[in-house]
Amino acid sequence: MEQLPRRTTAKGPAERFTSDVYVDMVVQHPEAGFSVGAVHFTPGAHTAWHSHAAGQMLHCLEGVGLVVTAEEVIVLRPGMTVWTPPNQRHWHGAVPDHFMAHLAMSGSVELAAGQDAVTWQEHVADADYRAAAARAES
């Protein structure tokens, strides 16, 4: 058994996030093979496009957010959970006028081996973010 040290809150890097995003890692241990992060998005903040080798589960804790693929926009509200399958290109974040916090859970053999299990891609175009946010309002 091992009690893990409490980690400090980290600001999400600009190459992966638009605007201000803060991450509190709850679980990230090489032997666990999975990670859990509490991610806090300021209004309008969101990830870049990315995918996860083993998929990702997002559970909304508070606020209003979006989970977006090329085909679908899901409005994320407290208590909702969304699964993105392995290697599905997507982005997620807060709507323009609300904060949003979610638990981001993913796992893979890559993480267990100390490798990055996320493939980060380009930032979401402003027009695409606005279009997704508009769909969420309708």
Summary of the structure (lengths in Angstrom):
residues: 138
radius of gyration: 14.5
end to end distance: 49.5
largest distance: 49.5
contacts: 407
relative contact order: 0.24
helix: 12%
strand: 44%
